[in-house]
Amino acid sequence: RQQPIGLVGLKCFLLLVNDLLVPSRITIVLVGFIAVYWWGRISFQLKDYSFKELTATKNVTAGIWTMNLLITFLALTYTTLFVYLLNQ
């Protein structure tokens, strides 16, 4: 069974956090790739979702905002980690 890349990125951050803090070429590439993925996901969310059709109820609106906040948090976290690794 294939897992979505977002789930793989989240697992990498949570389970391998000590390994991701070591500035090697592979960790810089991996963290950079995951950061780019999350920023692409944000642009996809803002560009392709029709929020007018989805905001029918308060629960749906709350879910959309929660999802957007989570994606933004992950993008900022991986970008910060990427910059940290580059400066080591």
C-alpha positions as CSV (number, residue, x, y, z in Angstrom):
1,R,0.0,0.0,0.0
2,Q,1.4,3.4,-1.0
3,Q,1.3,6.2,1.6
4,P,0.8,9.8,0.6
5,I,4.0,11.9,0.7
6,G,2.6,14.2,3.4
7,L,2.3,11.3,5.7
8,V,5.8,10.1,4.9
9,G,7.1,13.6,5.7
10,L,5.2,13.7,9.0
11,K,6.6,10.3,9.9
12,C,10.1,11.4,9.0
13,F,9.9,14.5,11.2
14,L,8.3,12.7,14.2
15,L,10.3,9.5,14.2
16,L,13.6,10.6,12.8
17,V,13.9,14.0,14.3
18,N,17.4,13.3,15.7
19,D,18.7,12.0,12.4
20,L,17.2,15.0,10.5
21,L,19.2,17.4,12.7
22,V,22.5,16.0,11.5
23,P,23.7,18.1,8.5
24,S,24.5,15.6,5.9
25,R,23.8,15.9,2.1
26,I,21.0,13.3,2.2
27,T,19.2,15.0,5.1
28,I,19.5,18.4,3.5
29,V,18.0,17.1,0.2
30,L,15.2,15.2,2.0
31,V,14.2,18.1,4.2
32,G,14.4,20.5,1.3
33,F,12.2,18.2,-0.8
34,I,9.6,17.9,2.0
35,A,9.7,21.7,2.5
36,V,9.1,22.3,-1.2
37,Y,6.2,19.7,-1.1
38,W,4.5,21.5,1.7
39,W,4.8,25.0,0.1
40,G,3.4,23.4,-3.1
41,R,0.6,22.0,-1.1
42,I,-0.2,25.5,0.3
43,S,-0.3,27.0,-3.2
44,F,-2.5,24.1,-4.4
45,Q,-4.9,24.7,-1.5
46,L,-5.2,28.4,-2.3
47,K,-5.4,28.1,-6.1
48,D,-7.5,25.0,-6.7
49,Y,-10.0,24.8,-3.9
50,S,-13.4,26.4,-4.4
51,F,-14.0,27.7,-0.9
52,K,-17.3,29.2,-1.7
53,E,-18.8,25.8,-2.4
54,L,-17.2,24.2,0.6
55,T,-18.1,26.7,3.3
56,A,-21.7,25.5,3.6
57,T,-21.4,24.7,7.4
58,K,-19.4,25.9,10.3
59,N,-17.8,22.4,10.7
60,V,-16.5,22.4,7.1
61,T,-15.2,25.9,7.5
62,A,-13.4,25.0,10.7
63,G,-11.9,21.9,9.1
64,I,-10.6,23.9,6.1
65,W,-9.0,26.4,8.4
66,T,-7.5,23.7,10.6
67,M,-6.1,21.9,7.6
68,N,-4.6,25.1,6.2
69,L,-3.0,25.9,9.6
70,L,-1.5,22.4,9.8
71,I,-0.1,22.6,6.3
72,T,1.4,26.0,7.0
73,F,2.9,24.8,10.2
74,L,4.6,21.9,8.5
75,A,5.8,24.1,5.7
76,L,7.4,26.6,8.1
77,T,8.8,23.8,10.3
78,Y,10.6,22.1,7.4
79,T,11.7,25.4,5.9
80,T,13.2,26.4,9.2
81,L,14.9,23.0,9.5
82,F,16.3,23.3,6.0
83,V,17.8,26.7,6.7
84,Y,19.2,25.4,9.9
85,L,20.9,22.5,8.1
86,L,22.3,24.8,5.4
87,N,23.9,27.1,8.1
88,Q,25.6,24.2,9.9
